[in-house]
Amino acid sequence: MNVGVIGLGLIGGSIALKIKEIDSNTVIYGLDKDLNSISYSLRKGIINKKLDINSIENLKYIFIAIPVDAIKSEIDSILNKISNNTLVVDLGSTKYEICKKVVDHVNRKNFLAAHPIAGTEFSGPSAAT
């Protein structure tokens, strides 16, 4: 299975690690605006490969763990690129604006608003557990 994680901080990194723990055959593709976070995540085995945002149609799941404003600006583009078999999971801290943004999107059926209800005072991929 191929899974994408956008945002490799505490939440995204923890999701990636847990998926790998459950199924070591899953390939985790990761993306972060901070290139050091991508390098760290590759080096520590949090992700297997860097995610190319333009090649997401073959991913089974995409977890979006970035700030809400960034999700709002990127969600349409992400939903436009996925296949009918991809589930996009939003892990932002609030839902109203994000859900309002996707309510009429043709791929709305492939979108799940969620919240991990987790976190610590630490951030970045080194905080992932």
Phi, psi and omega per residue, in radians:
M1 nan 2.533 3.101
N2 -1.957 2.237 -3.093
V3 -2.245 2.429 3.069
G4 -1.898 2.475 3.058
V5 -2.237 2.072 3.110
I6 -1.849 1.971 -3.043
G7 1.797 1.813 -3.010
L8 -1.834 0.604 3.088
G9 -1.471 -2.663 -3.106
L10 -0.959 -0.901 -3.067
I11 -1.255 -0.942 -3.130
G12 -1.061 -0.753 3.119
G13 -1.121 -0.688 3.127
S14 -1.169 -0.698 3.077
I15 -1.054 -0.830 -3.123
A16 -1.040 -0.798 -3.135
L17 -1.108 -0.713 -3.124
K18 -1.179 -0.695 3.104
I19 -1.091 -0.756 3.124
K20 -1.125 -0.613 3.101
E21 -1.146 -0.699 -3.117
I22 -1.290 -0.715 -3.094
D23 -2.467 1.714 -3.081
S24 -1.198 -0.190 3.101
N25 -1.481 -0.200 3.123
T26 -1.224 2.370 3.066
V27 -1.717 2.125 -3.126
I28 -1.755 2.114 3.056
Y29 -1.780 2.249 -3.083
G30 -2.169 2.622 3.127
L31 -2.483 2.456 3.081
D32 -2.655 2.599 3.110
K33 -1.210 -0.385 3.121
D34 -1.590 1.911 -3.108
L35 -1.078 -0.512 3.077
N36 -1.136 -0.615 3.098
S37 -1.161 -0.673 3.092
I38 -1.133 -0.839 -3.139
S39 -1.039 -0.809 3.131
Y40 -1.054 -0.812 -3.101
S41 -1.119 -0.639 3.062
L42 -1.193 -0.811 -3.100
R43 -1.097 -0.666 -3.093
K44 -1.567 -0.002 3.111
G45 1.327 0.317 3.075
I46 -1.223 -0.691 3.040
I47 -2.162 2.818 3.102
N48 -1.667 -0.604 -3.057
K49 -2.575 2.728 3.033
K50 -1.306 2.386 3.139
L51 -1.434 2.298 2.971
D52 -1.707 1.926 -3.043
I53 -1.036 -0.361 3.121
N54 -1.532 -0.014 -3.133
S55 -2.236 1.008 -3.073
I56 -1.884 0.060 -3.065
E57 -1.193 -0.315 -3.130
N58 -1.737 0.181 3.122
L59 -1.539 2.435 3.094
K60 -1.346 -0.737 3.130
Y61 -2.344 2.555 2.983
I62 -2.258 2.097 3.084
F63 -1.765 2.176 -3.135
I64 -1.850 1.921 -3.074
A65 -2.142 1.047 -3.132
I66 -2.190 2.943 3.139
P67 -1.000 2.631 -3.067
V68 -0.957 -0.786 3.137
D69 -1.054 -0.646 3.100
A70 -1.210 -0.693 3.086
I71 -1.054 -0.816 -3.133
K72 -1.013 -0.640 -3.111
S73 -1.431 -0.354 -3.070
E74 -1.853 -0.306 -2.965
I75 -1.079 -0.715 3.123
D76 -1.056 -0.804 -3.140
S77 -1.061 -0.738 3.134
I78 -1.139 -0.857 -3.127
L79 -1.106 -0.497 3.109
N80 -1.221 -0.379 -3.012
K81 -1.786 -0.120 -3.040
I82 -1.498 2.876 3.036
S83 -1.564 3.043 3.085
N84 -1.182 -0.247 -3.088
N85 -1.770 0.155 -3.117
T86 -1.786 2.357 3.018
L87 -1.883 2.185 3.103
V88 -1.759 2.126 -3.104
V89 -1.948 2.058 3.113
D90 -1.528 2.174 3.133
L91 -1.944 0.402 3.122
G92 -1.162 2.869 -3.043
S93 -1.373 -0.368 3.091
T94 -2.296 2.783 -2.982
K95 -2.048 -0.582 -2.936
Y96 -0.916 -0.966 -3.083
E97 -1.143 -0.647 3.130
I98 -1.176 -0.825 -3.133
C99 -1.133 -0.653 3.081
K100 -1.070 -0.645 -3.111
K101 -1.167 -0.576 -3.044
V102 -1.796 -0.036 -2.997
V103 -0.930 -0.637 -3.114
D104 -1.852 0.169 -3.119
H105 -1.217 2.453 -3.123
V106 -1.027 -0.502 3.129
N107 -1.777 0.437 3.133
R108 -0.970 -0.595 -3.127
K109 -1.111 -0.292 -3.133
N110 -1.743 0.290 -3.062
F111 -2.097 2.323 3.090
L112 -2.237 2.099 3.059
A113 -1.480 2.191 -3.094
A114 -2.468 2.981 3.047
H115 -2.612 2.211 -3.076
P116 -1.281 -0.246 -3.102
I117 0.794 0.982 -3.118
A118 -2.607 3.002 3.062
G119 2.485 2.934 3.097
T120 -2.451 -3.036 3.075
E121 -1.385 -0.073 -3.109
F122 -1.680 2.722 -3.130
S123 -2.418 3.024 3.127
G124 1.488 2.935 -3.083
P125 -1.135 -0.416 3.109
S126 -1.212 -0.282 3.102
A127 -1.534 -0.162 -3.129
A128 -1.134 2.452 -3.137
T129 -2.274 nan nan
